[in-house]
Amino acid sequence: MSGQSITDVFKEATGMSIGMAAVMIALGFLALLLPFATGIGISILVGWIIVFSGFAYLAYAFAAQGAGAFLWRMLIGIVYVIGGAYLAFHPGLALESLTLVVAAIFFAESVLEIGVFFQFRALSGAGWILFDGIVTLLLAYVIWRPWPFSSTWAIGTLVGINLIVSGFTRLMYSVAARKTVKAIA
């Protein structure tokens, strides 16, 4: 360390966390303003990630020790590339499946956040983690219940809400952590 105290490092880290919270909140409002565009953008992004994963699998095939392993890796890579390209170039169709996946992700996130709350419930600001977990669980239900009809608006709207709530949560516990450091110092 170049002469920085632990308090200074902690203040800097909480400052970065507060900045990250502001970015998350701003992106959340942008997603709320453009829910369908956000959903399509996410679908395209997922498609391209799968395409690039397919190319990585194709490259990995050349490290295979036998013809059978090479063939399987090549076939898997080809399936990834074709499937990912299909999703990237037909994002409206991918949006429906992605909507269900987001509901599952939000459900898993909420369970983990509620679990984290029970580990840190004695700390200042921990109630915000529970709040985030409960809101995220409600978001998962709101997506899942009317599926597949919710696909045109759900991804963008709910990802936006999730970003806002998660950003606000990050902001609240970062501010609480900063106050705790000030009180100790």
N, C-alpha and C positions, 0 to 999 in steps of 0.2 A: 504494500500500500504506500502511496506517495503522501504520507502525512495526513490522510483522511481518518477521522475517527469513525467508529462503528455507527454512531448517531448520524454523521454526515452521509455515510453510505446508505443507511436505512432511509433517510430523508430523500436522497436521490432516487432510490428504488421506488418509494411511494409516489414521488413526483412523476416518474415514468408511468407508473400504474394509473395515476390520475389522468395523464395524457392519453393513455390507451383507452381509458373509460370514455373520454370525450370523443375519440375517434369512433368507438363502437356505437355510441349514442347517435352521432351524426350519420353514420352508415345505416343505422336502424331507421332513422327518419327518411332517408333516401329510399330505402327498400319499401317503406310504407307508401310513399308517394308513387312509386312505380312497381306495384306488386307483380304484374304479369311479366314485365321486362326483367325483373329480378329472377322470377322463376325460370324464364327462358335462358337467361344468362347462366344460372346455376346448372341447368340441364346441359347446356353446351360445354361448360367447364368440366362437368363430370364425364361427358363423352370424350373430351380430349385427354383427360387424365387416363381414361381406360385405353385410348389409342396409344399413348406414350408408354403405358405399362405393357401393352402388347409388344411394342418394339423392344422394350427391355427384355421381355421373355424370349423374343426371337434372338436377340444377342446372347442371352443366357444359354440358348440351345447349343451354341457352338462350344460351350464348356462341358457338354455331356460326355460321359465316358463310353457310352455304347450307342448303337444305332437306334435301339428302342427308346432310350431316354431322349436322344436328339429328336426323334420323330414326335414324341409326345409334347416336348417343349415347343417345337415348331407349330404343331397343331393348336396348342393352347394360345401361343402368341398370335397366330392367324385369327383365331376366334376373338381374342381381345381386340385386335385391330379392326376387324370387320364390325363387331358389335359396338365398339366405341365410336367408330365412324358413323354407324347408323344412328346412334344416339345424338352425336354432335350435329348431324345434318338433318335430323328429324326431332328437334327438341320438344315440340308440342306433344309428341307421342311419349317421349321420355318423362315429361312432366308428371304424368299420372303415376308412374311407378315411383318416381322420386318423391312424390307427395307422401306415399306410404312409408318410404324409407325415412323421411324426415320425422314423421310421427314416431317411429321406432327409436330414432336417435334422441329425440326430445324426451321420450319416456325413460331411456337409459340415463340420460343426463340428469333428469329430475331425481331418479333413485340415488345416483351418486352424490348429488348436491345435498339431498336430505341426509344421507349417510355422513357426509363431511360435517354438516351442522351438528350432528350428535357427537362427533369427535371434538368439535371446537366450541360447543355451546356456552362454555364458561367465559369465552373471550368477548371483549367489547366488539359489537358490530356483527356478531355471529348470526343474529336473528335475520339479517339481510340475506344470508346464504340460504336459510330455511325459506324465506320469502321467494327467492329466486327458484328454488326447487319446486315449490308449490305452483308458482306461475308457469313454469316450464311443463309440469305435469298437466296442467289445464290446457296448455297449448297443444300438447300431444293428443289429448282427447278431442279438442276442437278440430284438429286435422283429420284424425282417424274416423270420427263418427259419421260425417257426410261423404266420406271418400267413396267413389272417385269424382264426385261432382265438385268437390272443393279444389280440385287440381288447378283451375285457372287462376285463382287468387290466393290460395293457401300458402304456397311456398314463400312468395315475396312478402305477404302480409305477416305471416307468423315468424319468419326469419327476422323481419324487421322488428317485431315486438320483442323477440328473444334477444336481439342485439341491444335494444334499448334497456330492457330489464337487466341483462347481464352487465351492460356498461354502467348502469345506475348502481347495481350491486357492487361492482368493482370500485366505483367512486366512493360509495359509503364506507366500505371496509378499509379502503386506503386512507381516507380521511380519519377514520377511527384509529387506525394504526399510527398515523402521523401524530395524532393527539396523544396517544399513549407514549410515544417516544419523547414528545415535548415534556410530558408530565414526569417522566423518569429522569430526563437530562437536567 
